[in-house]
């Protein structure tokens, strides 16, 4: 997943979607749409990208760390998100299930790429996108695990 894909995912998951994000950034929804699409003549700067990421983190949006993960992946790094107060044990099971589903998607993409014996550029992009999604799912599960652990520590006598 590239940083623009991540930002589109984040904007879509933000309460109110593109309209709400555009309003908070002082842009029209159409301008934001073109910036997120990478349209010629429209550039979404790093300041706006970071502001969108902060807005998503502020409301606890599902994909709040997607931009950070995408940028880190391009740098050969990984972001470890801090636990959120809303993460619970039930959420942990859901996130672990999502992690397994995303890992299966990676395997499906790899298998599809190998069917004809030649791995194309499109195959590589698809596998990279799926791998980024499984990485995000793993980090989401770890964040929920850490939060559940903190709850356990606070409950201990």
N, C-alpha and C positions, 0 to 999 in steps of 0.2 A: 504494500500500500504506500503510495507516495504522499507527501505532506498535503497536497491539495485534496486527494481522495479522503484523507483523514479529516481535514477541515469540513468537507462536505458531509461526512458521516456525523461529525460533531454538531454541525448546524442543523442537520435533519433531526437529531435527537434532542436538541435544545427545546425547552417548552416554548411553543409559539413558532418554532422553526425559523426559516430564513427571514420572515417579516420581523420577528422580534429581535433577531440579531442585528439586522440592518438598522432598525430603529435605534437600538442602543449604540450602534457605531456611527450614527449620523449619515447613513447612506440610504439610497433607495433599494428596495429588494431586487430590482432588476440589475443595478450596478453590482450588488453583492453576488448575484447569480453569475454574472459575467466574470467577475474576479475569481470566483470559486471554480468556474469552468476553464479558466486560463485563456479566455477569449483574447484575441489580438487587441492590443491597445488598453487592456485592463490588467492591472497587476495588484495582487493582494500582498501588501508588504508584511514584513516580519512583525511590525508593531501591531497591525490589525490581527494577524494570526495569533500572536500571544494574548492579545486582549480577548479574542474569541475563546481561546483555551481557558483563560482565567474566568470568563463568564460561565463556561460549562462546568468548571470545577466548583465555582461558587454555588451553583444550583444542584450539584451532585449528579450531573448528567451521566448517562450510562457510558458514553465514550469520551469522557472528559480528558483522558490522557492520550487519545489517539494521535494528536499532532506531535506531542513530545515523543511518543513511541516511533512514529514515522521518521522524524528527524534523527533520533538516536540510531535507528536501524541503518540509515544512510551513512552514519558515521562509524558503524561497526560497534555500537554501544547498545545498552538497554537501560530503560528507565525503570526504577523500582518505585512504585507509587506507595505513598503512606496510607495506612488504614483510614477508612472513613468511619465516622461514628455510627452510620446507619447499617454497616455490614453485620449480618447476623449468621447464626448457624444454618438456618434454612437457606439463606442466600448462598452460603458456602456450598451446599449440595447442588444448587442450581448452577453456580459458576463452575463447579467441577464437571457437571454434565455438559455444559457448554464447551469446556476445554476438550473433552473427549470428542464431541461432535466436530469441532474445528480441526482436531488432529485427523479425524476420518476424512474431512474435506481435503486436507493436504495429501493424504494417501490417494484419494480419488483423482486429484489433479496430476499426481506423479504417474499413476497408472495410465491415465488418459494420454499423457505426454509420451509415454513409452510404447503405445499401441502400434504406431507406424515405424518405430525404430529410429526416429529422428526427433530431437527436441528443438522445437522452433522458438523464436523470440517470444511469440504469444504464449507458448507453453511456460517459458521461464517467468514471464510477467504474471501469469495465473498462479503458478506455484509460489512465487514471491508474495503475492497478495494473500494467498491462503496461509502461508507461513507467518506473515505479519499478524493475521487474524488469530492464529493459534497462540502466538506469542502474547498478544493482548489478552486472550482468554486465560492463559496461564498466570499472567500477572494479576488479573482480576481475581482469580481464585486465591492466589497467594495473599492479596490484600484482604480478602474476606477471612482467610485462615488466620492472619495476624490479628485482625479485629476480634475474631472469636477467641483467640488466645488471650488477648487483653481483657475481654469480658470475663474469662475464666479466672484470670489473676485477680481482678477486682472483686470477684465473688468469693474468693478463698478467704477463710477466717484468719 
